[in-house]
Amino acid sequence: MDENNVLLQKEMKIGFPLYVASRELARLYRDLLLDFDLTYTQYLTMVMLFDIDVVNVKELGKMLYLDSGTLTPLLIKLEKKGYLTRTRLADDNRYLNISLTEKGKALKPELEKVGDKILKMLDVTDTESQCLESLLQKIMKCKE
């Protein structure tokens, strides 16, 4: 087997299962989030905001690894649902801050149950979860 084929085979042992696992995980979330009328990305945004009072859109985008072209329509949809507010700073119109409304905050207990259900469905041990998280963090840092 030539060297290029060996490298391709190695990549396929990581890239392909990661791709399939990502799609399957998104499907599991999609099914659980139907009752909340939330997409997976909207869910991630809400979960991120549960522990933050106010955040600038640019910072939120960095935290979620989303560009403004993806994040802005998502935030507008969440605002229309009454889950968050988008507020421009009075002294500098360029900055847009995001904060959850009371209606958005009220979703926290129910959305936390979604995460618990996913963990049960995955049936991974704490050690497996920590190992996977470590490897995924390593992959995520490649973008930086």
C-alpha positions as CSV (number, residue, x, y, z in Angstrom):
1,M,0.0,0.0,0.0
2,D,1.5,3.4,-0.9
3,E,2.0,6.2,1.6
4,N,-0.9,8.3,0.3
5,N,-3.3,5.4,0.6
6,V,-2.1,4.7,4.2
7,L,-2.7,8.4,5.2
8,L,-6.2,8.3,3.6
9,Q,-7.1,5.2,5.5
10,K,-5.9,6.8,8.8
11,E,-8.0,9.9,8.1
12,M,-11.0,7.8,7.3
13,K,-10.7,6.0,10.6
14,I,-11.2,9.4,12.3
15,G,-12.9,11.8,9.9
16,F,-15.7,9.5,8.7
17,P,-16.8,8.2,12.1
18,L,-16.7,11.7,13.4
19,Y,-18.8,12.9,10.5
20,V,-21.4,10.2,11.0
21,A,-21.4,10.6,14.8
22,S,-22.0,14.3,14.4
23,R,-24.9,13.7,12.1
24,E,-26.4,11.1,14.4
25,L,-26.0,13.3,17.5
26,A,-27.7,16.2,15.7
27,R,-30.6,13.9,14.7
28,L,-31.0,12.8,18.4
29,Y,-31.1,16.4,19.5
30,R,-33.5,17.4,16.6
31,D,-36.0,14.8,17.8
32,L,-35.8,15.9,21.4
33,L,-36.0,19.6,20.5
34,L,-39.2,19.3,18.4
35,D,-41.4,20.0,21.4
36,F,-39.5,23.3,22.0
37,D,-39.5,24.4,18.4
38,L,-35.8,24.9,18.6
39,T,-33.1,23.8,16.2
40,Y,-29.9,22.3,17.6
41,T,-28.0,25.5,17.0
42,Q,-30.7,27.5,18.7
43,Y,-30.6,25.1,21.6
44,L,-26.8,25.5,21.9
45,T,-27.2,29.3,21.9
46,M,-29.8,29.1,24.7
47,V,-27.7,26.7,26.8
48,M,-24.7,29.1,26.4
49,L,-26.8,32.1,27.5
50,F,-28.3,30.4,30.6
51,D,-25.1,31.2,32.5
52,I,-24.5,34.7,31.1
53,D,-26.5,37.8,31.9
54,V,-25.4,39.8,28.9
55,V,-23.1,39.0,26.1
56,N,-21.9,40.9,23.0
57,V,-22.9,39.2,19.7
58,K,-19.3,39.0,18.6
59,E,-18.3,37.2,21.8
60,L,-21.2,34.8,21.6
61,G,-20.2,34.0,18.0
62,K,-16.7,33.1,19.2
63,M,-18.1,30.9,22.0
64,L,-20.4,29.1,19.5
65,Y,-17.9,29.0,16.6
66,L,-20.4,30.8,14.5
67,D,-20.0,33.7,12.1
68,S,-22.3,36.7,12.2
69,G,-24.0,35.6,8.9
70,T,-25.2,32.4,10.7
71,L,-25.7,33.9,14.2
72,T,-27.7,37.0,13.3
73,P,-30.7,35.2,11.7
74,L,-30.7,32.6,14.6
75,L,-30.8,35.4,17.2
76,I,-33.6,37.2,15.3
77,K,-35.7,33.9,15.4
78,L,-35.0,33.4,19.1
79,E,-36.0,37.1,19.7
80,K,-39.3,36.6,17.8
81,K,-40.0,33.6,19.9
82,G,-39.6,35.8,23.0
83,Y,-36.5,34.0,24.4
84,L,-34.0,36.8,24.2
85,T,-33.5,40.5,23.5
86,R,-31.0,42.2,21.3
87,T,-30.0,45.6,22.5
88,R,-27.7,48.2,20.9
89,L,-25.4,50.2,23.3
90,A,-26.6,53.8,23.6
91,D,-23.1,55.2,23.3
92,D,-21.9,52.9,20.5
93,N,-24.4,51.6,18.0
94,R,-22.0,49.1,16.6
95,Y,-22.2,46.8,19.6
96,L,-25.2,44.6,20.1
97,N,-25.8,42.8,23.4
98,I,-27.8,39.7,23.9
99,S,-29.7,38.7,27.0
100,L,-32.3,36.1,27.8
101,T,-35.9,37.2,28.7
102,E,-37.7,35.7,31.6
103,K,-39.5,33.4,29.1
104,G,-36.0,32.3,27.8
105,K,-34.7,31.7,31.3
106,A,-37.8,29.6,32.2
107,L,-36.7,27.0,29.5
108,K,-33.5,26.2,31.5
109,P,-34.9,23.3,33.5
110,E,-36.6,21.6,30.5
111,L,-33.6,22.1,28.2
112,E,-31.3,20.7,30.8
113,K,-33.4,17.5,30.7
114,V,-32.6,17.3,26.9
115,G,-28.9,17.1,27.7
116,D,-29.5,14.4,30.3
117,K,-31.6,12.4,27.9
118,I,-28.8,12.6,25.3
119,L,-26.2,11.3,27.8
120,K,-28.4,8.4,28.7
121,M,-29.0,7.6,25.0
122,L,-25.2,7.6,24.3
123,D,-24.6,5.3,27.2
124,V,-21.0,6.4,27.8
125,T,-19.1,6.2,31.1
126,D,-17.7,9.3,32.7
127,T,-14.2,8.2,31.6
128,E,-15.3,7.7,28.0
129,S,-17.0,11.1,28.1
130,Q,-13.9,12.9,29.4
131,C,-11.7,11.2,26.9
132,L,-14.0,12.1,24.0
133,E,-14.3,15.7,25.2
134,S,-10.5,15.9,25.4
135,L,-10.1,14.6,21.9
136,L,-12.8,16.9,20.5
137,Q,-11.3,19.9,22.2
138,K,-8.1,19.1,20.5
139,I,-9.8,19.0,17.1
140,M,-11.6,22.3,17.9
141,K,-8.3,24.0,18.6
142,C,-7.1,23.3,15.1
143,K,-9.4,26.1,13.9
144,E,-7.8,28.7,16.1
